[in-house]
Amino acid sequence: MKKVKAKKHLGQHFLEDLNIAENIVNLLEFKNETILEIGPGMGVLTQFLVKKNIDFEVIELDRESVFYLRLNYPKLKIIEGDFLKINISEIYTKPMSLIGNFPYNISSQILFKAFENRNTITEVVGMFQKEVAERIASLKGKKKGILSVLLQAFYNIEYCFTVDEYVFNPPPKVKSGVIKLVRNTRKKLDCDEKLFIQIVKTGYNQRRKTLRNSLKSFSLEPNSEIDILLQKRAEQLDVEDFIKLTQHVEKKRNK
């Protein structure tokens, strides 16, 4: 059968290097009973996953890819649809892993969904645009962003390796990076989660300013412990620092 034509509107870039594909699959720890591959395309990762003794399924939006997969992997469980629109908690009741050569145009949304379902999605192995992968894995510095902080609160994140453009068809204009996220032991934050997210987003939305200026709307009171933090920019703080700021705001509001 002829190959599937990559569709620009779906952000498809088909990986053609089988060694890289196998290396990505081998990053999974295979501790979870369920593994879901997002956007398998023509099955470059799928061919290695079907050989494992696991409960494995794929979700694919592209009808042409679904047709190709049904012909080549007749026993494969295929969910035809959009991962971003499925209800994880309704479909999956046990811890699961996500894997994929994720479309660049929705890769951040996939990770936000993992964050929202972090007690179910306990492992993610994926290919991203290199800049995005580095940002997610970065602990401090200019590359770090809102999603980095939120994910690092609940996942241990490792930047695994870089992938060159020429191993894809069609080749993207940028290099790619493979990262791995594994759920850590944190059950919940030691502060109000909604307020924590609000403070992180506010700090990064004005990332060139010091937090003393970007967080003015929270009416932070002088405090020797947080004064040092307020002199910094959002990118210079880690998860624990943002928790401290959130706890300070909570105390003020509860007075």
Secondary structure, DSSP 8 states (H G I E B T S, - for coil): -------GGGT--EE--HHHHHHHHTT----SSEEEEE--TTTTTHHHHTTSSSEEEEEE--HHHHHHHHHH-TT-EEEES-GGGS-HHHH--S-EEEEEE--GGGHHHHHHHHHHTTTTEEEEEEEEEHHHHHHHH-SSSTT--HHHHHHHHHEEEEEEEEE-GGGEES--SS-EEEEEEEE-S--S-SS-HHHHHHHHHHHHHTTTS-HHHHTGGG-----HHHHHHHTS-GGG--HHHHHHHHHHHHHHHT-
